[in-house]
Amino acid sequence: MPERVINILLVEDDEVDVMNVKRAFKKVNITNPVYLANNGLEALSMLRGNSGQSPEVPAERRLVLLDLNMPKMGGIEFLQELRSDPKLKTTPVVVMTTSNQDQDRVEAYNLNVAGYILKPVTFAKFVEIMATLNRYWILCEMP
């Protein structure tokens, strides 16, 4: 069912974490297109498009998986910019981070994230979380 496709933008600078997300998606048969940005600036460019060009990530049915600790523009800065952009402010974002800092969690939720997931240490736990997230996306009616 192509109308159920969710375009996932993974904003992550750690190659091992990127590989783990892709492996976990494959293991639980998540076949949605995954776009990769290495930092917040790159992610905003992919969502907005450049110089009148169409966005790299299709505008319909988007979901952002966001790391917080990145170079150039970190996750919280990205969220602030995303939420201040009238065209992007409703984009659902799930934070996936190693940061267990209360301040990061509070700031992220204040910026209307759909979820805040601590990256687990084991791959098996990560696969379980990705499967749960996928079930959640399927249950939600994303615009």
N, CA, C and O atoms as CSV, one atom per row, in Angstrom:
chain,resi,resn,atom,element,x,y,z
A,1,MET,N,N,0.834,-1.187,0.000
A,1,MET,CA,C,0.000,0.000,0.000
A,1,MET,C,C,0.880,1.253,0.000
A,1,MET,O,O,1.312,1.681,1.070
A,2,PRO,N,N,1.155,1.841,-1.133
A,2,PRO,CA,C,2.044,2.984,-1.196
A,2,PRO,C,C,1.537,4.189,-0.405
A,2,PRO,O,O,2.346,4.991,0.062
A,3,GLU,N,N,0.233,4.336,-0.243
A,3,GLU,CA,C,-0.287,5.482,0.507
A,3,GLU,C,C,0.075,5.413,1.986
A,3,GLU,O,O,-0.064,6.411,2.693
A,4,ARG,N,N,0.533,4.269,2.469
A,4,ARG,CA,C,0.914,4.109,3.877
A,4,ARG,C,C,2.405,4.367,4.104
A,4,ARG,O,O,2.880,4.305,5.238
A,5,VAL,N,N,3.136,4.653,3.037
A,5,VAL,CA,C,4.569,4.877,3.162
A,5,VAL,C,C,4.831,6.107,4.020
A,5,VAL,O,O,4.197,7.148,3.849
A,6,ILE,N,N,5.767,5.970,4.935
A,6,ILE,CA,C,6.200,7.095,5.751
A,6,ILE,C,C,7.646,7.374,5.380
A,6,ILE,O,O,8.491,6.478,5.407
A,7,ASN,N,N,7.921,8.617,5.035
A,7,ASN,CA,C,9.273,9.036,4.661
A,7,ASN,C,C,10.032,9.389,5.936
A,7,ASN,O,O,9.699,10.356,6.621
A,8,ILE,N,N,11.045,8.602,6.242
A,8,ILE,CA,C,11.780,8.755,7.492
A,8,ILE,C,C,13.090,9.483,7.237
A,8,ILE,O,O,13.904,9.068,6.413
A,9,LEU,N,N,13.273,10.580,7.965
A,9,LEU,CA,C,14.550,11.286,7.924
A,9,LEU,C,C,15.295,10.961,9.204
A,9,LEU,O,O,14.867,11.336,10.296
A,10,LEU,N,N,16.403,10.266,9.064
A,10,LEU,CA,C,17.253,9.921,10.193
A,10,LEU,C,C,18.342,10.984,10.295
A,10,LEU,O,O,19.163,11.133,9.391
A,11,VAL,N,N,18.339,11.721,11.403
A,11,VAL,CA,C,19.328,12.772,11.616
A,11,VAL,C,C,20.302,12.255,12.665
A,11,VAL,O,O,20.033,12.300,13.865
A,12,GLU,N,N,21.436,11.766,12.187
A,12,GLU,CA,C,22.372,11.035,13.041
A,12,GLU,C,C,23.779,11.159,12.460
A,12,GLU,O,O,23.980,10.951,11.263
A,13,ASP,N,N,24.755,11.498,13.309
A,13,ASP,CA,C,26.121,11.656,12.825
A,13,ASP,C,C,27.008,10.444,13.112
A,13,ASP,O,O,28.139,10.389,12.629
A,14,ASP,N,N,26.530,9.491,13.872
A,14,ASP,CA,C,27.330,8.320,14.239
A,14,ASP,C,C,27.037,7.176,13.265
A,14,ASP,O,O,25.915,6.675,13.200
A,15,GLU,N,N,28.059,6.772,12.514
A,15,GLU,CA,C,27.877,5.735,11.486
A,15,GLU,C,C,27.395,4.409,12.067
A,15,GLU,O,O,26.608,3.706,11.433
A,16,VAL,N,N,27.857,4.066,13.258
A,16,VAL,CA,C,27.432,2.809,13.895
A,16,VAL,C,C,25.940,2.872,14.221
A,16,VAL,O,O,25.220,1.896,14.014
A,17,ASP,N,N,25.477,4.005,14.727
A,17,ASP,CA,C,24.054,4.151,15.018
A,17,ASP,C,C,23.211,4.105,13.746
A,17,ASP,O,O,22.124,3.527,13.741
A,18,VAL,N,N,23.706,4.706,12.679
A,18,VAL,CA,C,23.005,4.656,11.391
A,18,VAL,C,C,22.882,3.198,10.937
A,18,VAL,O,O,21.806,2.759,10.531
A,19,MET,N,N,23.985,2.453,11.008
A,19,MET,CA,C,23.958,1.043,10.614
A,19,MET,C,C,22.987,0.254,11.495
A,19,MET,O,O,22.259,-0.606,10.999
A,20,ASN,N,N,22.974,0.539,12.786
A,20,ASN,CA,C,22.061,-0.161,13.696
A,20,ASN,C,C,20.599,0.117,13.360
A,20,ASN,O,O,19.770,-0.792,13.404
A,21,VAL,N,N,20.280,1.354,13.028
A,21,VAL,CA,C,18.896,1.686,12.646
A,21,VAL,C,C,18.527,0.911,11.388
A,21,VAL,O,O,17.464,0.293,11.328
A,22,LYS,N,N,19.393,0.940,10.393
A,22,LYS,CA,C,19.102,0.235,9.135
A,22,LYS,C,C,18.975,-1.272,9.356
A,22,LYS,O,O,18.075,-1.909,8.808
A,23,ARG,N,N,19.874,-1.839,10.157
A,23,ARG,CA,C,19.806,-3.284,10.459
A,23,ARG,C,C,18.516,-3.617,11.212
A,23,ARG,O,O,17.865,-4.622,10.925
A,24,ALA,N,N,18.154,-2.770,12.173
A,24,ALA,CA,C,16.937,-3.012,12.954
A,24,ALA,C,C,15.706,-2.922,12.058
A,24,ALA,O,O,14.795,-3.743,12.173
A,25,PHE,N,N,15.669,-1.930,11.164
A,25,PHE,CA,C,14.546,-1.795,10.232
A,25,PHE,C,C,14.427,-3.054,9.382
A,25,PHE,O,O,13.332,-3.586,9.200
A,26,LYS,N,N,15.554,-3.527,8.863
A,26,LYS,CA,C,15.551,-4.721,8.011
A,26,LYS,C,C,15.052,-5.938,8.795
A,26,LYS,O,O,14.264,-6.735,8.285
A,27,LYS,N,N,15.518,-6.071,10.029
A,27,LYS,CA,C,15.159,-7.232,10.858
A,27,LYS,C,C,13.659,-7.295,11.141
A,27,LYS,O,O,13.090,-8.383,11.225
A,28,VAL,N,N,13.016,-6.134,11.287
A,28,VAL,CA,C,11.572,-6.126,11.584
A,28,VAL,C,C,10.748,-5.720,10.356
A,28,VAL,O,O,9.583,-5.340,10.472
A,29,ASN,N,N,11.380,-5.809,9.177
A,29,ASN,CA,C,10.696,-5.571,7.899
A,29,ASN,C,C,10.072,-4.187,7.771
A,29,ASN,O,O,8.961,-4.050,7.259
A,30,ILE,N,N,10.778,-3.171,8.230
A,30,ILE,CA,C,10.343,-1.789,7.996
A,30,ILE,C,C,10.946,-1.389,6.660
A,30,ILE,O,O,12.166,-1.290,6.526
A,31,THR,N,N,10.087,-1.159,5.672
A,31,THR,CA,C,10.560,-0.902,4.318
A,31,THR,C,C,10.370,0.553,3.896
A,31,THR,O,O,10.544,0.889,2.725
A,32,ASN,N,N,10.017,1.409,4.839
A,32,ASN,CA,C,9.850,2.823,4.515
A,32,ASN,C,C,11.173,3.405,4.018
A,32,ASN,O,O,12.244,2.983,4.454
A,33,PRO,N,N,11.094,4.383,3.094
A,33,PRO,CA,C,12.331,5.027,2.651
A,33,PRO,C,C,12.993,5.769,3.813
A,33,PRO,O,O,12.325,6.451,4.590
A,34,VAL,N,N,14.319,5.625,3.918
A,34,VAL,CA,C,15.081,6.299,4.975
A,34,VAL,C,C,16.062,7.250,4.306
A,34,VAL,O,O,16.871,6.856,3.465
A,35,TYR,N,N,15.966,8.500,4.702
A,35,TYR,CA,C,16.879,9.541,4.231
A,35,TYR,C,C,17.820,9.856,5.385
A,35,TYR,O,O,17.420,9.787,6.547
A,36,LEU,N,N,19.063,10.201,5.076
A,36,LEU,CA,C,20.054,10.404,6.126
A,36,LEU,C,C,20.632,11.812,6.079
A,36,LEU,O,O,21.063,12.289,5.029
A,37,ALA,N,N,20.632,12.469,7.240
A,37,ALA,CA,C,21.305,13.751,7.414
A,37,ALA,C,C,22.288,13.594,8.566
A,37,ALA,O,O,21.987,12.921,9.553
A,38,ASN,N,N,23.458,14.209,8.448
A,38,ASN,CA,C,24.494,14.081,9.473
A,38,ASN,C,C,24.410,15.126,10.581
A,38,ASN,O,O,25.085,15.007,11.604
A,39,ASN,N,N,23.577,16.157,10.376
A,39,ASN,CA,C,23.407,17.189,11.390
A,39,ASN,C,C,22.120,17.964,11.104
A,39,ASN,O,O,21.458,17.739,10.090
A,40,GLY,N,N,21.781,18.866,11.999
A,40,GLY,CA,C,20.539,19.614,11.872
A,40,GLY,C,C,20.477,20.502,10.642
A,40,GLY,O,O,19.421,20.618,10.020
A,41,LEU,N,N,21.589,21.130,10.280
A,41,LEU,CA,C,21.605,21.997,9.093
A,41,LEU,C,C,21.287,21.201,7.834
A,41,LEU,O,O,20.485,21.622,7.000
A,42,GLU,N,N,21.927,20.051,7.712
A,42,GLU,CA,C,21.695,19.179,6.555
A,42,GLU,C,C,20.234,18.714,6.530
A,42,GLU,O,O,19.609,18.658,5.470
A,43,ALA,N,N,19.702,18.381,7.706
A,43,ALA,CA,C,18.314,17.911,7.795
A,43,ALA,C,C,17.342,18.995,7.358
A,43,ALA,O,O,16.406,18.716,6.609
A,44,LEU,N,N,17.546,20.217,7.809
A,44,LEU,CA,C,16.657,21.323,7.413
A,44,LEU,C,C,16.701,21.535,5.908
A,44,LEU,O,O,15.667,21.757,5.278
A,45,SER,N,N,17.893,21.467,5.331
A,45,SER,CA,C,18.045,21.614,3.889
A,45,SER,C,C,17.282,20.513,3.149
A,45,SER,O,O,16.637,20.776,2.133
A,46,MET,N,N,17.356,19.286,3.657
A,46,MET,CA,C,16.668,18.157,3.017
A,46,MET,C,C,15.151,18.287,3.136
A,46,MET,O,O,14.423,17.820,2.260
A,47,LEU,N,N,14.671,18.910,4.200
A,47,LEU,CA,C,13.234,19.088,4.397
A,47,LEU,C,C,12.688,20.289,3.614
A,47,LEU,O,O,11.547,20.270,3.153
A,48,ARG,N,N,13.504,21.319,3.473
A,48,ARG,CA,C,13.062,22.555,2.815
A,48,ARG,C,C,13.306,22.559,1.319
A,48,ARG,O,O,12.510,23.114,0.561
A,49,GLY,N,N,14.390,21.949,0.889
A,49,GLY,CA,C,14.816,22.076,-0.500
A,49,GLY,C,C,15.733,23.282,-0.608
A,49,GLY,O,O,15.736,24.144,0.271
A,50,ASN,N,N,16.500,23.348,-1.669
A,50,ASN,CA,C,17.444,24.449,-1.872
A,50,ASN,C,C,17.147,25.203,-3.142
A,50,ASN,O,O,16.812,24.601,-4.163
A,51,SER,N,N,17.266,26.502,-3.092
A,51,SER,CA,C,17.177,27.375,-4.278
A,51,SER,C,C,16.003,27.019,-5.180
A,51,SER,O,O,16.167,26.848,-6.388
A,52,GLY,N,N,14.837,26.909,-4.596
A,52,GLY,CA,C,13.638,26.627,-5.386
A,52,GLY,C,C,13.469,25.170,-5.780
A,52,GLY,O,O,12.487,24.818,-6.434
A,53,GLN,N,N,14.408,24.321,-5.393
A,53,GLN,CA,C,14.308,22.897,-5.715
A,53,GLN,C,C,13.371,22.206,-4.720
A,53,GLN,O,O,13.177,22.682,-3.601
A,54,SER,N,N,12.806,21.100,-5.134
A,54,SER,CA,C,11.945,20.320,-4.244
A,54,SER,C,C,12.774,19.750,-3.104
A,54,SER,O,O,13.965,19.488,-3.267
A,55,PRO,N,N,12.135,19.555,-1.937
A,55,PRO,CA,C,12.856,18.935,-0.826
A,55,PRO,C,C,13.315,17.527,-1.189
A,55,PRO,O,O,12.654,16.821,-1.951
A,56,GLU,N,N,14.455,17.132,-0.634
A,56,GLU,CA,C,14.968,15.782,-0.851
A,56,GLU,C,C,14.042,14.740,-0.219
A,56,GLU,O,O,13.829,13.661,-0.771
A,57,VAL,N,N,13.499,15.088,0.951
A,57,VAL,CA,C,12.559,14.205,1.644
A,57,VAL,C,C,11.156,14.647,1.223
A,57,VAL,O,O,10.783,15.795,1.464
A,58,PRO,N,N,10.369,13.762,0.601
A,58,PRO,CA,C,9.027,14.164,0.167
A,58,PRO,C,C,8.237,14.821,1.307
A,58,PRO,O,O,8.331,14.413,2.465
A,59,ALA,N,N,7.463,15.838,0.952
A,59,ALA,CA,C,6.754,16.647,1.956
A,59,ALA,C,C,5.623,15.879,2.651
A,59,ALA,O,O,5.214,16.241,3.754
A,60,GLU,N,N,5.131,14.845,2.023
A,60,GLU,CA,C,4.010,14.095,2.597
A,60,GLU,C,C,4.513,13.019,3.539
A,60,GLU,O,O,5.542,12.387,3.297
A,61,ARG,N,N,3.772,12.824,4.611
A,61,ARG,CA,C,3.981,11.706,5.528
A,61,ARG,C,C,5.447,11.553,5.938
A,61,ARG,O,O,6.094,10.548,5.644
A,62,ARG,N,N,5.944,12.571,6.617
A,62,ARG,CA,C,7.326,12.583,7.084
A,62,ARG,C,C,7.399,12.248,8.565
A,62,ARG,O,O,6.476,12.518,9.334
A,63,LEU,N,N,8.511,11.659,8.934
A,63,LEU,CA,C,8.825,11.425,10.338
A,63,LEU,C,C,10.323,11.622,10.490
A,63,LEU,O,O,11.103,11.110,9.686
A,64,VAL,N,N,10.734,12.366,11.523
A,64,VAL,CA,C,12.145,12.599,11.776
A,64,VAL,C,C,12.572,11.799,12.997
A,64,VAL,O,O,11.951,11.893,14.056
A,65,LEU,N,N,13.639,11.007,12.849
A,65,LEU,CA,C,14.299,10.343,13.974
A,65,LEU,C,C,15.551,11.161,14.242
A,65,LEU,O,O,16.427,11.258,13.383
A,66,LEU,N,N,15.640,11.750,15.428
A,66,LEU,CA,C,16.631,12.784,15.693
A,66,LEU,C,C,17.561,12.455,16.850
A,66,LEU,O,O,17.117,12.166,17.962
A,67,ASP,N,N,18.858,12.504,16.570
A,67,ASP,CA,C,19.862,12.452,17.627
A,67,ASP,C,C,20.016,13.874,18.162
A,67,ASP,O,O,19.770,14.833,17.430
A,68,LEU,N,N,20.413,14.027,19.408
A,68,LEU,CA,C,20.585,15.368,19.973
A,68,LEU,C,C,22.013,15.881,19.862
A,68,LEU,O,O,22.231,17.067,19.612
A,69,ASN,N,N,22.987,14.992,20.048
A,69,ASN,CA,C,24.390,15.416,20.108
A,69,ASN,C,C,25.052,15.272,18.742
A,69,ASN,O,O,25.526,14.199,18.369
A,70,MET,N,N,25.072,16.403,17.995
A,70,MET,CA,C,25.666,16.394,16.654
A,70,MET,C,C,26.462,17.667,16.437
A,70,MET,O,O,26.225,18.674,17.105
A,71,PRO,N,N,27.420,17.626,15.492
A,71,PRO,CA,C,28.181,18.842,15.170
A,71,PRO,C,C,27.341,19.817,14.335
A,71,PRO,O,O,26.266,19.464,13.851
A,72,LYS,N,N,27.837,21.022,14.176
A,72,LYS,CA,C,27.247,22.097,13.362
A,72,LYS,C,C,25.920,22.592,13.926
A,72,LYS,O,O,25.819,23.753,14.321
A,73,MET,N,N,24.906,21.741,13.973
A,73,MET,CA,C,23.618,22.096,14.577
A,73,MET,C,C,23.094,20.865,15.283
A,73,MET,O,O,22.770,19.864,14.645
A,74,GLY,N,N,23.010,20.938,16.592
A,74,GLY,CA,C,22.531,19.814,17.389
A,74,GLY,C,C,21.022,19.655,17.314
A,74,GLY,O,O,20.325,20.442,16.673
A,75,GLY,N,N,20.539,18.628,17.977
A,75,GLY,CA,C,19.126,18.284,17.915
A,75,GLY,C,C,18.179,19.336,18.476
A,75,GLY,O,O,17.142,19.612,17.873
A,76,ILE,N,N,18.516,19.926,19.618
A,76,ILE,CA,C,17.635,20.934,20.208
A,76,ILE,C,C,17.557,22.170,19.308
A,76,ILE,O,O,16.477,22.723,19.096
A,77,GLU,N,N,18.706,22.599,18.781
A,77,GLU,CA,C,18.718,23.735,17.839
A,77,GLU,C,C,17.881,23.412,16.604
A,77,GLU,O,O,17.123,24.255,16.123
A,78,PHE,N,N,18.021,22.188,16.095
A,78,PHE,CA,C,17.236,21.754,14.941
A,78,PHE,C,C,15.744,21.843,15.259
A,78,PHE,O,O,14.965,22.360,14.459
A,79,LEU,N,N,15.350,21.336,16.427
A,79,LEU,CA,C,13.932,21.373,16.821
A,79,LEU,C,C,13.419,22.808,16.917
A,79,LEU,O,O,12.304,23.096,16.484
A,80,GLN,N,N,14.224,23.707,17.479
A,80,GLN,CA,C,13.810,25.108,17.591
A,80,GLN,C,C,13.569,25.697,16.208
A,80,GLN,O,O,12.575,26.389,15.989
A,81,GLU,N,N,14.476,25.425,15.276
A,81,GLU,CA,C,14.348,25.933,13.912
A,81,GLU,C,C,13.149,25.299,13.205
A,81,GLU,O,O,12.388,25.988,12.526
A,82,LEU,N,N,12.985,23.995,13.367
A,82,LEU,CA,C,11.874,23.273,12.746
A,82,LEU,C,C,10.531,23.830,13.222
A,82,LEU,O,O,9.638,24.081,12.413
A,83,ARG,N,N,10.392,24.020,14.524
A,83,ARG,CA,C,9.128,24.488,15.095
A,83,ARG,C,C,8.828,25.947,14.776
A,83,ARG,O,O,7.677,26.375,14.861
A,84,SER,N,N,9.862,26.722,14.406
A,84,SER,CA,C,9.627,28.123,14.063
A,84,SER,C,C,9.338,28.303,12.569
A,84,SER,O,O,9.041,29.414,12.130
A,85,ASP,N,N,9.420,27.229,11.791
A,85,ASP,CA,C,9.165,27.284,10.352
A,85,ASP,C,C,7.718,26.878,10.089
A,85,ASP,O,O,7.348,25.732,10.345
A,86,PRO,N,N,6.888,27.801,9.580
A,86,PRO,CA,C,5.462,27.492,9.371
A,86,PRO,C,C,5.212,26.250,8.506
A,86,PRO,O,O,4.220,25.550,8.711
A,87,LYS,N,N,6.093,25.972,7.551
A,87,LYS,CA,C,5.906,24.820,6.657
A,87,LYS,C,C,6.344,23.502,7.293
A,87,LYS,O,O,5.911,22.432,6.865
A,88,LEU,N,N,7.200,23.573,8.312
A,88,LEU,CA,C,7.762,22.350,8.892
A,88,LEU,C,C,7.312,22.084,10.320
A,88,LEU,O,O,7.552,20.996,10.845
A,89,LYS,N,N,6.668,23.048,10.957
A,89,LYS,CA,C,6.442,22.961,12.405
A,89,LYS,C,C,5.591,21.777,12.849
A,89,LYS,O,O,5.673,21.363,14.006
A,90,THR,N,N,4.781,21.228,11.959
A,90,THR,CA,C,3.951,20.084,12.360
A,90,THR,C,C,4.619,18.730,12.106
A,90,THR,O,O,4.022,17.687,12.376
A,91,THR,N,N,5.837,18.738,11.596
A,91,THR,CA,C,6.563,17.490,11.303
A,91,THR,C,C,6.785,16.702,12.594
A,91,THR,O,O,7.376,17.225,13.538
A,92,PRO,N,N,6.319,15.447,12.648
A,92,PRO,CA,C,6.548,14.651,13.856
A,92,PRO,C,C,8.023,14.271,14.003
A,92,PRO,O,O,8.689,13.901,13.036
A,93,VAL,N,N,8.510,14.374,15.244
A,93,VAL,CA,C,9.908,14.081,15.536
A,93,VAL,C,C,9.972,13.138,16.734
A,93,VAL,O,O,9.320,13.365,17.753
A,94,VAL,N,N,10.767,12.080,16.597
A,94,VAL,CA,C,11.071,11.190,17.714
A,94,VAL,C,C,12.564,11.321,17.974
A,94,VAL,O,O,13.381,11.080,17.086
A,95,VAL,N,N,12.916,11.705,19.202
A,95,VAL,CA,C,14.316,11.827,19.584
A,95,VAL,C,C,14.845,10.441,19.950
A,95,VAL,O,O,14.218,9.708,20.715
A,96,MET,N,N,16.006,10.092,19.394
A,96,MET,CA,C,16.718,8.860,19.763
A,96,MET,C,C,18.123,9.287,20.150
A,96,MET,O,O,18.912,9.691,19.296
A,97,THR,N,N,18.433,9.197,21.429
A,97,THR,CA,C,19.688,9.756,21.898
A,97,THR,C,C,20.272,8.960,23.052
A,97,THR,O,O,19.583,8.162,23.687
A,98,THR,N,N,21.536,9.186,23.309
A,98,THR,CA,C,22.162,8.607,24.492
A,98,THR,C,C,22.024,9.553,25.683
A,98,THR,O,O,22.369,9.193,26.808
A,99,SER,N,N,21.517,10.767,25.436
A,99,SER,CA,C,21.417,11.762,26.502
A,99,SER,C,C,20.256,11.460,27.442
A,99,SER,O,O,19.092,11.463,27.041
A,100,ASN,N,N,20.597,11.200,28.694
A,100,ASN,CA,C,19.582,10.957,29.723
A,100,ASN,C,C,19.452,12.190,30.625
A,100,ASN,O,O,18.971,12.095,31.754
A,101,GLN,N,N,19.886,13.340,30.115
A,101,GLN,CA,C,19.820,14.585,30.872
A,101,GLN,C,C,18.369,15.074,30.947
A,101,GLN,O,O,17.690,15.175,29.925
A,102,ASP,N,N,17.903,15.372,32.150
A,102,ASP,CA,C,16.536,15.885,32.313
A,102,ASP,C,C,16.315,17.138,31.479
A,102,ASP,O,O,15.249,17.308,30.889
A,103,GLN,N,N,17.316,18.022,31.425
A,103,GLN,CA,C,17.181,19.268,30.679
A,103,GLN,C,C,16.920,18.998,29.197
A,103,GLN,O,O,16.075,19.659,28.593
A,104,ASP,N,N,17.633,18.036,28.601
A,104,ASP,CA,C,17.418,17.690,27.191
A,104,ASP,C,C,16.012,17.145,26.980
A,104,ASP,O,O,15.330,17.509,26.022
A,105,ARG,N,N,15.591,16.279,27.877
A,105,ARG,CA,C,14.259,15.672,27.769
A,105,ARG,C,C,13.163,16.753,27.863
A,105,ARG,O,O,12.224,16.765,27.067
A,106,VAL,N,N,13.298,17.654,28.841
A,106,VAL,CA,C,12.307,18.722,29.027
A,106,VAL,C,C,12.288,19.644,27.811
A,106,VAL,O,O,11.219,19.986,27.305
A,107,GLU,N,N,13.478,20.046,27.339
A,107,GLU,CA,C,13.536,20.922,26.161
A,107,GLU,C,C,12.911,20.255,24.946
A,107,GLU,O,O,12.170,20.893,24.198
A,108,ALA,N,N,13.204,18.976,24.747
A,108,ALA,CA,C,12.658,18.253,23.596
A,108,ALA,C,C,11.135,18.197,23.670
A,108,ALA,O,O,10.458,18.474,22.679
A,109,TYR,N,N,10.592,17.843,24.825
A,109,TYR,CA,C,9.127,17.785,24.956
A,109,TYR,C,C,8.495,19.167,24.852
A,109,TYR,O,O,7.380,19.294,24.347
A,110,ASN,N,N,9.188,20.207,25.323
A,110,ASN,CA,C,8.685,21.574,25.161
A,110,ASN,C,C,8.628,21.976,23.690
A,110,ASN,O,O,7.870,22.870,23.313
A,111,LEU,N,N,9.426,21.317,22.870
A,111,LEU,CA,C,9.436,21.560,21.430
A,111,LEU,C,C,8.580,20.523,20.691
A,111,LEU,O,O,8.760,20.284,19.497
A,112,ASN,N,N,7.654,19.920,21.425
A,112,ASN,CA,C,6.613,19.041,20.855
A,112,ASN,C,C,7.129,17.804,20.128
A,112,ASN,O,O,6.662,17.486,19.034
A,113,VAL,N,N,8.093,17.105,20.732
A,113,VAL,CA,C,8.505,15.841,20.124
A,113,VAL,C,C,7.434,14.785,20.409
A,113,VAL,O,O,6.720,14.849,21.409
A,114,ALA,N,N,7.347,13.821,19.507
A,114,ALA,CA,C,6.367,12.742,19.665
A,114,ALA,C,C,6.869,11.674,20.626
A,114,ALA,O,O,6.082,10.878,21.137
A,115,GLY,N,N,8.180,11.652,20.874
A,115,GLY,CA,C,8.738,10.669,21.784
A,115,GLY,C,C,10.198,10.942,22.037
A,115,GLY,O,O,10.853,11.651,21.273
A,116,TYR,N,N,10.707,10.371,23.124
A,116,TYR,CA,C,12.110,10.538,23.521
A,116,TYR,C,C,12.610,9.159,23.912
A,116,TYR,O,O,12.231,8.620,24.952
A,117,ILE,N,N,13.461,8.595,23.071
A,117,ILE,CA,C,13.934,7.228,23.276
A,117,ILE,C,C,15.421,7.252,23.589
A,117,ILE,O,O,16.217,7.827,22.845
A,118,LEU,N,N,15.784,6.623,24.693
A,118,LEU,CA,C,17.207,6.465,25.008
A,118,LEU,C,C,17.739,5.303,24.190
A,118,LEU,O,O,17.158,4.218,24.178
A,119,LYS,N,N,18.863,5.544,23.500
A,119,LYS,CA,C,19.454,4.472,22.711
A,119,LYS,C,C,19.892,3.360,23.655
A,119,LYS,O,O,20.665,3.585,24.586
A,120,PRO,N,N,19.388,2.170,23.402
A,120,PRO,CA,C,19.763,1.036,24.249
A,120,PRO,C,C,21.175,0.560,23.935
A,120,PRO,O,O,21.735,0.839,22.875
A,121,VAL,N,N,21.712,-0.151,24.876
A,121,VAL,CA,C,23.066,-0.672,24.722
A,121,VAL,C,C,23.082,-1.887,23.800
A,121,VAL,O,O,24.028,-2.060,23.031
A,122,THR,N,N,22.061,-2.724,23.861
A,122,THR,CA,C,22.079,-3.956,23.062
A,122,THR,C,C,21.294,-3.797,21.761
A,122,THR,O,O,20.305,-3.068,21.693
A,123,PHE,N,N,21.760,-4.493,20.747
A,123,PHE,CA,C,21.082,-4.450,19.453
A,123,PHE,C,C,19.687,-5.065,19.561
A,123,PHE,O,O,18.743,-4.555,18.958
A,124,ALA,N,N,19.545,-6.147,20.318
A,124,ALA,CA,C,18.237,-6.811,20.471
A,124,ALA,C,C,17.204,-5.833,21.033
A,124,ALA,O,O,16.063,-5.798,20.573
A,125,LYS,N,N,17.607,-5.041,22.025
A,125,LYS,CA,C,16.697,-4.050,22.610
A,125,LYS,C,C,16.347,-2.978,21.582
A,125,LYS,O,O,15.208,-2.515,21.527
A,126,PHE,N,N,17.320,-2.588,20.773
A,126,PHE,CA,C,17.099,-1.586,19.739
A,126,PHE,C,C,16.094,-2.092,18.708
A,126,PHE,O,O,15.206,-1.350,18.289
A,127,VAL,N,N,16.231,-3.342,18.304
A,127,VAL,CA,C,15.300,-3.955,17.347
A,127,VAL,C,C,13.881,-3.935,17.930
A,127,VAL,O,O,12.919,-3.612,17.234
A,128,GLU,N,N,13.770,-4.279,19.197
A,128,GLU,CA,C,12.472,-4.279,19.877
A,128,GLU,C,C,11.843,-2.873,19.852
A,128,GLU,O,O,10.645,-2.727,19.608
A,129,ILE,N,N,12.656,-1.857,20.104
A,129,ILE,CA,C,12.151,-0.485,20.091
A,129,ILE,C,C,11.710,-0.078,18.685
A,129,ILE,O,O,10.666,0.557,18.531
A,130,MET,N,N,12.477,-0.428,17.667
A,130,MET,CA,C,12.108,-0.092,16.284
A,130,MET,C,C,10.804,-0.788,15.886
A,130,MET,O,O,9.968,-0.191,15.207
A,131,ALA,N,N,10.627,-2.035,16.300
A,131,ALA,CA,C,9.390,-2.762,15.999
A,131,ALA,C,C,8.203,-2.078,16.672
A,131,ALA,O,O,7.135,-1.954,16.072
A,132,THR,N,N,8.385,-1.638,17.906
A,132,THR,CA,C,7.318,-0.938,18.631
A,132,THR,C,C,6.991,0.384,17.949
A,132,THR,O,O,5.821,0.731,17.786
A,133,LEU,N,N,8.018,1.116,17.554
A,133,LEU,CA,C,7.801,2.380,16.845
A,133,LEU,C,C,7.035,2.147,15.551
A,133,LEU,O,O,6.131,2.911,15.213
A,134,ASN,N,N,7.395,1.100,14.834
A,134,ASN,CA,C,6.710,0.791,13.581
A,134,ASN,C,C,5.234,0.491,13.823
A,134,ASN,O,O,4.376,0.964,13.078
A,135,ARG,N,N,4.933,-0.291,14.857
A,135,ARG,CA,C,3.523,-0.569,15.179
A,135,ARG,C,C,2.788,0.730,15.492
A,135,ARG,O,O,1.633,0.901,15.102
A,136,TYR,N,N,3.452,1.642,16.194
A,136,TYR,CA,C,2.860,2.925,16.531
A,136,TYR,C,C,2.563,3.733,15.269
A,136,TYR,O,O,1.481,4.306,15.141
A,137,TRP,N,N,3.544,3.784,14.311
A,137,TRP,CA,C,3.321,4.527,13.065
A,137,TRP,C,C,2.141,3.955,12.310
A,137,TRP,O,O,1.335,4.699,11.750
A,138,ILE,N,N,2.035,2.632,12.292
A,138,ILE,CA,C,0.937,1.994,11.562
A,138,ILE,C,C,-0.404,2.348,12.187
A,138,ILE,O,O,-1.386,2.566,11.477
A,139,LEU,N,N,-0.448,2.407,13.524
A,139,LEU,CA,C,-1.696,2.746,14.212
A,139,LEU,C,C,-2.088,4.205,14.047
A,139,LEU,O,O,-3.273,4.537,14.009
A,140,CYS,N,N,-1.098,5.069,13.949
A,140,CYS,CA,C,-1.371,6.513,13.827
A,140,CYS,C,C,-1.785,6.843,12.408
A,140,CYS,O,O,-1.281,6.263,11.446
A,141,GLU,N,N,-2.695,7.767,12.293
A,141,GLU,CA,C,-3.042,8.292,10.985
A,141,GLU,C,C,-2.170,9.505,10.743
A,141,GLU,O,O,-2.508,10.610,11.166
A,142,MET,N,N,-1.056,9.310,10.069
A,142,MET,CA,C,-0.166,10.434,9.786
A,142,MET,C,C,-0.659,11.136,8.526
A,142,MET,O,O,-1.014,10.492,7.539
A,143,PRO,N,N,-0.677,12.476,8.575
A,143,PRO,CA,C,-1.156,13.227,7.391
A,143,PRO,C,C,-0.258,13.056,6.190
A,143,PRO,O,O,-0.530,13.622,5.131
